[in-house]
Amino acid sequence: PVVTRGSTYPTAGGEALKLDLAAPAGGGPHPAVVLFHGGAWMMGGRGDLAPFLPEIAAKGYVVASASYRLAPKHRFPAQIDDA
């Protein structure tokens, strides 16, 4: 798989939101999976899921692990808006 880390997908609330992307080698199209880390909207990061990206891409999926703004600095529903 081809893995790209740290691409900005939008900027929200003054923060650049990043995502990591993995794709199968070769041409597509491929089905896609988007992952959001756990942490009760308050902790964690997209890197928590990094080991899973190549595994999922090896099964024929494009997979993205996306970050979102964390509470309490950013009040709910900022996290949903980011997703």
BASE-866334 format. One record per residue: residue in three letters; x, y, z of N, C-alpha, C in turn. Coordinates in steps of 0.1 Angstrom, whole numbers, padded with zeros to 4 digits, m for minus. Atoms other than C-alpha are relative to their C-alpha. Example, Ala and Ser with C-alpha at 12.3 -4.5 7.8 and 13.67 -1.06 7.14 Angstrom:
<batis>
+------+-------+-------+-------+-------+-------+-------+-------+-------+-------+
: resn :   n.X :   n.Y :   n.Z :  ca.X :  ca.Y :  ca.Z :   c.X :   c.Y :   c.Z :
+------+-------+-------+-------+-------+-------+-------+-------+-------+-------+
:  ALA :  0009 : m0012 :  0000 :  0123 : m0045 :  0078 :  0009 :  0012 :  0000 :
:  SER : m0009 : m0011 :  0000 :  0137 : m0011 :  0071 : m0008 :  0011 :  0008 :
+------+-------+-------+-------+-------+-------+-------+-------+-------+-------+
</batis>
This chain:
<batis>
+------+-------+-------+-------+-------+-------+-------+-------+-------+-------+
: resn :   n.X :   n.Y :   n.Z :  ca.X :  ca.Y :  ca.Z :   c.X :   c.Y :   c.Z :
+------+-------+-------+-------+-------+-------+-------+-------+-------+-------+
:  PRO :  0008 : m0012 :  0000 :  0000 :  0000 :  0000 :  0009 :  0013 :  0000 :
:  VAL : m0006 : m0014 :  0000 :  0009 :  0037 : m0005 : m0006 :  0008 :  0012 :
:  VAL :  0005 : m0007 : m0012 :  0006 :  0057 :  0028 :  0005 :  0014 : m0001 :
:  THR : m0003 : m0014 : m0001 :  0005 :  0095 :  0030 : m0005 :  0005 :  0013 :
:  ARG :  0003 : m0004 : m0013 :  0006 :  0111 :  0064 :  0000 :  0015 :  0001 :
:  GLY :  0000 : m0015 : m0003 : m0004 :  0146 :  0076 : m0005 :  0009 : m0010 :
:  SER :  0006 : m0009 :  0010 : m0024 :  0160 :  0047 : m0011 :  0008 :  0007 :
:  THR :  0011 : m0009 : m0006 : m0046 :  0190 :  0057 : m0012 : m0002 : m0009 :
:  TYR :  0012 :  0002 :  0007 : m0082 :  0183 :  0048 : m0009 :  0012 :  0000 :
:  PRO :  0004 : m0014 :  0000 : m0098 :  0215 :  0060 :  0007 :  0007 :  0012 :
:  THR : m0004 : m0007 : m0012 : m0090 :  0242 :  0085 : m0013 :  0004 :  0007 :
:  ALA :  0012 : m0003 : m0007 : m0116 :  0247 :  0112 :  0003 :  0006 :  0014 :
:  GLY : m0002 : m0006 : m0013 : m0117 :  0270 :  0142 :  0015 :  0004 :  0002 :
:  GLY : m0014 : m0004 : m0001 : m0082 :  0282 :  0134 :  0010 : m0011 :  0000 :
:  GLU : m0009 :  0011 : m0001 : m0067 :  0247 :  0134 : m0001 : m0008 : m0014 :
:  ALA : m0001 :  0009 :  0012 : m0055 :  0227 :  0104 : m0003 : m0014 :  0004 :
:  LEU :  0004 :  0014 : m0003 : m0072 :  0193 :  0105 :  0008 : m0009 : m0010 :
:  LYS : m0008 :  0008 :  0008 : m0050 :  0165 :  0092 : m0006 : m0014 : m0001 :
:  LEU :  0003 :  0014 :  0001 : m0055 :  0130 :  0079 :  0011 : m0008 : m0006 :
:  ASP : m0010 :  0010 :  0006 : m0034 :  0100 :  0070 : m0008 : m0009 : m0009 :
:  LEU :  0007 :  0007 :  0010 : m0044 :  0081 :  0039 :  0009 : m0012 : m0005 :
:  ALA : m0007 :  0012 :  0006 : m0035 :  0046 :  0026 : m0008 : m0005 : m0011 :
:  ALA :  0007 :  0005 :  0011 : m0044 :  0032 : m0007 :  0007 : m0013 : m0005 :
:  PRO : m0006 :  0012 :  0006 : m0038 : m0002 : m0024 :  0009 :  0004 : m0011 :
:  ALA : m0009 : m0002 :  0012 : m0010 : m0004 : m0049 : m0008 : m0003 : m0012 :
:  GLY :  0008 :  0002 :  0012 : m0023 : m0002 : m0084 : m0012 :  0009 : m0002 :
:  GLY :  0012 : m0009 :  0003 : m0053 :  0014 : m0100 : m0012 : m0003 :  0007 :
:  GLY :  0013 :  0002 : m0006 : m0088 :  0018 : m0087 : m0011 : m0001 : m0010 :
:  PRO :  0005 : m0006 : m0013 : m0115 :  0025 : m0081 :  0000 : m0010 :  0011 :
:  HIS :  0000 :  0008 : m0012 : m0115 :  0012 : m0046 : m0011 :  0005 :  0010 :
:  PRO :  0009 : m0005 : m0011 : m0141 :  0013 : m0018 :  0008 :  0007 :  0011 :
:  ALA : m0007 : m0008 : m0010 : m0132 :  0037 :  0010 : m0005 : m0002 :  0014 :
:  VAL :  0003 :  0001 : m0014 : m0131 :  0035 :  0048 :  0005 :  0013 :  0007 :
:  VAL : m0005 : m0011 : m0008 : m0128 :  0066 :  0071 : m0001 : m0004 :  0015 :
:  LEU : m0001 :  0003 : m0014 : m0116 :  0061 :  0106 :  0002 :  0013 :  0009 :
:  PHE : m0001 : m0010 : m0010 : m0120 :  0084 :  0136 :  0004 : m0006 :  0013 :
:  HIS : m0004 :  0006 : m0013 : m0101 :  0076 :  0168 : m0010 :  0003 :  0011 :
:  GLY :  0008 : m0002 : m0012 : m0118 :  0072 :  0201 :  0006 :  0009 :  0010 :
:  GLY : m0006 : m0009 : m0010 : m0112 :  0093 :  0232 : m0010 :  0009 :  0005 :
:  ALA :  0011 : m0008 : m0006 : m0146 :  0107 :  0242 :  0001 :  0015 : m0005 :
:  TRP : m0002 : m0013 :  0006 : m0139 :  0137 :  0219 :  0010 :  0009 :  0007 :
:  MET : m0009 : m0009 : m0008 : m0113 :  0149 :  0244 :  0015 : m0004 : m0001 :
:  MET : m0014 :  0004 :  0000 : m0081 :  0129 :  0238 :  0003 : m0010 : m0012 :
:  GLY : m0004 :  0009 :  0011 : m0062 :  0107 :  0213 :  0003 :  0008 : m0013 :
:  GLY : m0003 : m0007 :  0013 : m0053 :  0114 :  0177 :  0000 : m0010 : m0011 :
:  ARG :  0001 :  0009 :  0012 : m0053 :  0100 :  0142 :  0011 : m0010 :  0000 :
:  GLY : m0012 :  0009 :  0000 : m0019 :  0084 :  0148 : m0003 : m0013 :  0008 :
:  ASP :  0004 :  0012 : m0008 : m0036 :  0060 :  0173 : m0004 : m0012 : m0010 :
:  LEU :  0005 :  0011 :  0009 : m0050 :  0041 :  0142 :  0010 : m0003 : m0011 :
:  ALA : m0010 :  0002 :  0010 : m0018 :  0043 :  0121 :  0003 : m0015 : m0004 :
:  PRO : m0003 :  0013 :  0004 : m0010 :  0006 :  0123 : m0010 : m0007 : m0008 :
:  PHE :  0011 :  0006 :  0007 : m0044 : m0003 :  0108 :  0000 :  0004 : m0014 :
:  LEU :  0002 : m0005 :  0014 : m0041 :  0018 :  0076 :  0006 : m0010 : m0010 :
:  PRO : m0005 :  0009 :  0010 : m0017 : m0005 :  0057 : m0007 : m0013 : m0001 :
:  GLU :  0007 :  0013 :  0000 : m0036 : m0036 :  0068 : m0013 :  0001 : m0007 :
:  ILE :  0013 : m0002 :  0007 : m0069 : m0022 :  0056 :  0002 :  0002 : m0015 :
:  ALA : m0003 : m0003 :  0014 : m0054 : m0009 :  0023 :  0005 : m0013 : m0007 :
:  ALA : m0005 :  0012 :  0006 : m0038 : m0043 :  0017 : m0012 : m0009 : m0004 :
:  LYS :  0012 :  0007 :  0003 : m0074 : m0057 :  0016 : m0008 :  0006 : m0011 :
:  GLY :  0007 : m0006 :  0012 : m0083 : m0034 : m0013 : m0008 :  0012 :  0003 :
:  TYR :  0008 : m0013 : m0004 : m0097 : m0003 :  0005 :  0010 :  0012 :  0000 :
:  VAL : m0007 : m0013 : m0003 : m0086 :  0033 :  0004 : m0005 :  0003 :  0014 :
:  VAL :  0003 : m0002 : m0014 : m0085 :  0042 :  0041 :  0006 :  0013 :  0005 :
:  ALA : m0004 : m0013 : m0006 : m0083 :  0076 :  0059 : m0002 :  0000 :  0015 :
:  SER :  0002 : m0002 : m0014 : m0077 :  0083 :  0095 :  0001 :  0015 :  0002 :
:  ALA :  0002 : m0014 :  0000 : m0089 :  0118 :  0102 :  0001 :  0006 :  0014 :
:  SER :  0000 : m0007 : m0013 : m0083 :  0142 :  0131 : m0012 :  0009 :  0001 :
:  TYR :  0011 : m0009 : m0003 : m0109 :  0164 :  0147 :  0004 :  0009 :  0012 :
:  ARG : m0003 : m0009 : m0012 : m0108 :  0193 :  0172 : m0005 : m0006 :  0013 :
:  LEU :  0003 :  0007 : m0013 : m0108 :  0181 :  0208 : m0006 :  0010 :  0010 :
:  ALA :  0006 : m0007 : m0012 : m0129 :  0192 :  0238 :  0010 : m0001 :  0011 :
:  PRO :  0010 : m0010 : m0002 : m0129 :  0210 :  0261 :  0003 :  0013 : m0008 :
:  LYS : m0004 : m0012 :  0007 : m0110 :  0236 :  0240 : m0011 :  0003 : m0011 :
:  HIS :  0010 : m0002 :  0010 : m0136 :  0231 :  0212 : m0013 : m0007 :  0004 :
:  ARG :  0013 :  0006 : m0005 : m0172 :  0226 :  0223 : m0007 : m0008 : m0010 :
:  PHE :  0009 :  0008 :  0009 : m0195 :  0200 :  0209 : m0010 :  0009 : m0006 :
:  PRO : m0002 :  0010 :  0010 : m0206 :  0198 :  0181 :  0011 :  0002 : m0010 :
:  ALA : m0011 : m0003 :  0009 : m0173 :  0210 :  0167 :  0006 : m0014 : m0006 :
:  GLN : m0006 :  0013 :  0004 : m0161 :  0173 :  0165 : m0009 : m0006 : m0011 :
:  ILE :  0009 :  0005 :  0010 : m0192 :  0163 :  0145 :  0002 :  0008 : m0013 :
:  ASP : m0002 : m0009 :  0012 : m0187 :  0193 :  0122 :  0012 : m0004 : m0007 :
:  ASP : m0013 :  0004 :  0006 : m0151 :  0182 :  0116 : m0001 : m0013 : m0008 :
:  ALA :  0002 :  0013 :  0007 : m0162 :  0147 :  0107 : m0008 :  0001 : m0013 :
+------+-------+-------+-------+-------+-------+-------+-------+-------+-------+
</batis>
